[in-house]
Amino acid sequence: MADEYERSGEFVDVMLAAHWAALGPPLAEALRGVSGPIVDVGAGGGHGTRVIAEAVTEAEIMTVEPALALRSILLARVSESPGLCDRVTVLPEGLLEAALPDQLGAVVAMNVIGHFDPAGRQAIWTMLAERLLPGGRAVLNLQPPTEPMTVPESRFADVRLGRRRYEGWGRAEPVGPDRIAWHMTYRTYHDDRLVGELETTYDWCVLDEERLEKELDEHGLVLSRTGPAELGMYRIDRGDA
């Protein structure tokens, strides 16, 4: 998966900025009262990392980002901010391979859970059950669709920077009982003349609330909704919290 983001990393960070304007405030609220260390899973260019740092002002933050293109943006964003460079660590491995603290105050997995297959999710839930501190929690979102289905092509981003405009388009199709393939197209216009087009495809494991709750219950974890319903955000707590 990191390979696909190597190709599209040039566009992903700028196109996610508007999305994070909506996600940021409810994520900050969901993290109210937690302590560090906090893991930011699939941190990308660091939009969510900044939200976490502002919401939990004293916490150590471990960011996990295996895609080099996005990690380069993240490193630059962290290094240029005095509020981040002393407490944010950038890790190049995947979540399940990264060297993380034995105890965790929170795990944030926004826009990323579909990159993990059922076995990968089980490993994550085990990590949460074993490492979350009392009062700690995880926060994630479920992005549509939550079942295998065809998603017609639509434009999800349109960003203008100087004389250039960047469009992002996406469509999806089922490729298995619990997976879809997203076909992404990124177009670059200069003075409204098409000058570049990049296509990428990646697999995504679909997951609905019912299945998520069942998986978590097997690990003694409790699921609850958080934030506006349209954002599909959830909070995960230890059952003994």
N, C-alpha and C positions, 0 to 999 in steps of 0.2 A: 504493500500500500504506500509506503514511503516513496517508492519509485514514481507512482502516479502524481504525487504532490511535488516531486522534483520538477515535473513538466509544467504543472499549473501554478506553482508557488508564486510566480510573478504576478498572478492575478488574484489569488485567493485572499490574501491579507486585506487588500484595498476593498474587495467586494464584501468582506465580512463586517466592515466597520459599521454600516447601517444596522445590521442584524444585532450587533452587540449593544447598540443604543437601546434596544428593547430588552435584551437579556440582562444587561448590567444591573439595574436597580433591583429586580427580584432575586438575582443571585446574591447580591450584597445582603439583602434581607434574610435570605436562607442561611447565610453564614453567621448571622448575629449570635454572639456568645461563644463561638468556638475559639480554640487556641491552636497554636501550631504544633508540629509542622503540618503544612497543607500541601497536598500533591495536586498539581494542575495537569491533567491527563490530556495529551494531544494539544499542547498549549498553542500550537501554531505560531503566529507572529506576536502573541502576547496581549491581545485585547482583553482576554479574560484574566490574565495574570495581573494586569493593572487594577481590574475590579477587585480581585481578591486582596491585593496589597492595600487598597484604600479601605476595604471593609474590615480587615483584621490587621490593624496597623503595626503590631509588634511581631507577627508570626513569621517564622521561616517558611519559605515557599520552595518546593521542589518541582520544577517544570520538566515534563517528559515530552520530547518532540523528536521522533526519529527521522523526519524529512529534512534533509540538509538545507534546502531552499528556505523553508519556513523557519528552521532553527537559526539561520543566519539573521533573519529579520528580528527574531526574538532576542538574540544576543545583542544586537545593536540597540534595540528598544530598552533592554535592561541596563546596558552599560552607560547609556546617555541619561539615565534617571538616578539622581542621588538617593531617591526613596526606594529604589529597587536593587541597585548593584550590591548593597551590603547584605541583603537577605534573600535573594533569589538565585538558586542554583539551576543551571540548564543541563539536562541530561539527554544524551543522544540515543539511548536505548528505548525499546518499547517498554510499556508499563510493567509487564510481567518479567522483564529481564533487568530492569533498573535496580540499582542499589538504593533502597529507600529505608528510612528510619524504621525501627522495630515497632514504634508506636506513632500513630497518626491522629492529628486533631480533626482533619477533614480531607476528603478526596473530592475533587471537582472534575466531572467528566462531561463537559458540554460539547454537543455536536460530534460525539465520537463513539458512542457505545455500539453503533452498527458496524464498526470495524472489527468487533470481536465476535467470534463464532460462539456457539453454546459452551464449548469447553473453555474458551477464554473467559467467558462471563463467569463460569463456575469458579475459576481461579481468582477472579476479582472479588467475588462475594466471599470466598474463603479469606482473602486478605483483609477485607473489611471486618469480618467477624473476629479475626485474630488480632488485628492491630489498632482498630479504632479505640481511642481513649474514651472513658466515660464522658458522656456529653458530646462526643464527636459525631460526625455524620458525613454522608456523601451526598452530593447534589449532581443530578444528571437530567438530561432531557431526552424524550423520545420523539424523533422526527418522523413525519409522515412520509410514505405510507407505513402503517403498522402491520400490514399483511402483504404477501406477494401480489402485485397487480401492475398493470400498465399505467404509467404516468405520461400523458402527452407532453410534448416539448413546450416549454414556456421560458420566458426570460426572467431570471431571478436577480439580475444586477445590471445596472447601467450607471457607470461612473465616469465623470469627465475630469481630466487632469490636464490643465493647459490646453493645448490644441488637440490632445488625444482623448478619445472616448473608448471605454472598455465595456463590452457587453458580455454577460454570462448567461448561457442557455443550458437547460438540462431536460432530459427525458429518462424514463426508467422502464425496464421490462423484467418480468419474473425469470429467474434462472435456476430455481430450486424451490423446495417446500417452505423454506424460510429465508430466501435470499432474492435480491433484485440486483440488476446491473444498472448503474447510473452512467449515462452517456453524456458527457459534458462538452460544450463547445464554447471557447473563449474567442471573441472577435475584437480586433483593434482597429479603430478608425482614426485617421489623421485629417482634420478639417472635413469630417464626415465622409471621407473616402476610405473604403476597406483596405487596410494595408497588411493585415495578418489574421490568421485563424489557426487555432490549436484545438485538437480534439483529444479527450482522454476518457477512459472507462475504468470504473472501479466497482467491486462487489460491495454490497451492503446487506448485513443481516437484519431482517425486520424483527420487531419486537413490540408486543402490545402490553398494556398495563396488567392484564390478567396473568400473562405468562411471567412477566417481571416479578409480580407479587408472589407467585408460586415459587419461583427460583429463590427469591430472597427468604421466604418463610422456611425453606429447607436449611438455611444457614442461621436461623434465629434472628433475622433482620426484618425490620418493619418499614413498610413503604407508605408514604403519604404525599399528597399533592402539595405543591407550593407555587406561588406566583400566579399570574394570569393563566386561565385554562388554555388559551390559544397557543401558549409557548410550550406546553407539554412538559413542564418541569416537575421533578420529583425529589423528595428528600428521603434518605435512607438512614435509619437509626438502628442501633443495637436494641434487641428486644429486652435486654436487662437494664436499659438506660433509665 
